[in-house]
């Protein structure tokens, strides 16, 4: 038993309180203070285990923040969902309502049945609970258990009360500082994490033992909401996005969602794969589509840590490049294909207003405008501009851009893209088409297109289509393909544009595509 009135017995108490005070001064975060208080209190009273819980008057529950010492199998050091209702235990209710300390032992005939059941479930023999009062308000409880014959007494209760009284101010102060400090890591508009919080998360990652994945997300059509409905509507939309991303992040292990600024958001998965990143994007996109009312959609880019992506900045930059790639192909697209040679300035343009034009007129105008905005674009990149714009003009959903080898016998395919719409989320996923070129002897129609600088459409519905082209369509699971051969000053190219809605649109627009392909390669 500790006699707090005796000078000699005060020494261990003072040492405990000094250690707690020192921890408060040295610690930057509330959790660190909480951990030191719990560990020091455990040692001071010689307990088997000890817990600190926070009282929430709004919900009428005690939430356990930390457990230390010898824990039962179902207990966690930092529990996330350990709650107690004082109404289920009269002793706890008296502590919360009246600030009354309680002490019970299983071998005491007067031990309340609620306490006996709890102690037996934990494999303990004795319990001691004291209130933590901060100012005039009930803050929570320190609860200690004894085992192996350990029995608490009145002196132990006084010691734990002294610790609780001394640490109430420390806990309250550090909790307040933690809240103030959190503002530096919080986006003021949405309340979610900000860029600084993401950077801190990156700093704490063990890059040697985990595989972080970053997703970048922004909104398609957000500017129109601001322009037509006002900035308040835009702010409300951003808060809605924040709620969707935070809710989705709560269902993934070690996920952090953040707003980087404007309508740009980021999600960090501390240890994941690109498949899990795509699953996150699908879930968030679907959840957003169910609540959004302005016709706004989400586009995504993802990148995973690798040999050349070993810092937070590099990972975010790669994810941003993937996002740019996704948005080049239209709204509500997802890409984990980030190529270093992608040029951020090459973006999709859509004309609004003015007289209605045909698909061919639209295609010509868009390609000419984009290339005018990006003078000096290499031939392969210019052809990809045509491929991206053709998706809107003729409902194509994949492309392969190849170059003839020096011996003229084969083609290699440096640019290729397959776009598959996920029916559940509505997100268009950019993936590799899986075409790596081939020997022209196997594809005589394509060889002729390159030789003659001509174009043709292959499909089962078109008589005379060569069997090799039909076999390729069946392999790739597409219904039609427009194939264009084009001659450049120093090379010859083969452009393939695939459709899964049949050949009619491709046949109608093929002459225009042939002219534009020549313009991309040599006409600027």
URGI-V185347 format. One record per residue. RES is the residue in one small letter. PSI is psi as a letter, one per 30 degrees, with the letter a starting at -180 (* if undefined). Layout:
# URGI-V185347
res={RES RES}
psi={PSI PSI}
This chain:
# URGI-V185347
res={x x x x x x x x x x x x x x x x x x x x x x x x x x x x x x x x x x x x x x x x x x x x x x x x x x x x x x x x x x x x x x x x x x x x x x x x x x x x x x x x x x x x x x x x x x x x x x x x x x x x x x x x x x x x x x x x x x x x x x x x x x x x x x x x x x x x x x x x x x x x x x x x x x x x x x x x x x x x x x x x x x x x x x x x x x x x x x x x x x x x x x x x x x x x x x x x x x x x x x x x x x x x x x x x x x x x x x x x x x x x x x x x x x x x x x x x x x x x x x x x x x x x x x x x x x x x x x x x x x x x x x x x x x x x x x x x x x x x x x x x x x x x x x x x x x x x x x x x x x x x x x x x x x x x x x x x x x x x x x x x x x x x x x x x x x x x x x x x x x x x x x x x x x x x x x x x x x x x x x x x x x x x x x x x x x x x x x x x x x x x x x x x x x x x x x x x x x x x x x x x x x x x x x x x x x x x x x x x x x x x x x x x x x x x x x x x x x x x x x x x x x x x x x x x x x x x x x x x x x x x x x x x x x x x x x x x x x x x x x x x x x x x x x x x x x x x x x x x x x x x x x x x x x x x x x x x x x x x x x x x x x x x}
psi={k k j f f k e e f f e e e e e e e e e e e e e e e f k f l e e e e e e e e e e e e e e e g h l e l k k k l k k j f e f h l k k k e k k l a j l l e f k k e i k f h j l k j f f f j e e e e e e e e f h k k l k k k f g k f g k k e e e e e e e e f f h l f k k k k k l j k j b g k j e b k k k k l l l h f k k l a e e e e e e e e e e e e e f e e e e e e e e e e e e e e f e f g k k f e f f l l a e e e e e e e e e f k j f f f l i k k k k k k l k j g e e e e e e f f l f e e e e e e e e e e e e e e e e e e f g k k h k k k l k f k b g k l k k k j e j a l f e e e e e e e e e e e e e e f f f k g g g k l k l k k k k k k a e g i g l e e e e e e e e e e e e e e e f f f a l h l k k g j j k f f k j f f j l k k k k k l l l k l l e e e e e e e e e e e e e e f i k g k l e e e e e e e e e e f f e e e g h l g l l k j l k k l e f g f l k l i f k k k k j k k j f e f g k j k k l k f g k g a l k f f f i e e e e e e e e f h a k l k k l f f j k f k k e e e e e e e e e f h l f l k k k k k k k l e f l k l k k k j k k g g l f e e e e e f e e e e e e e e e e e e g g *}
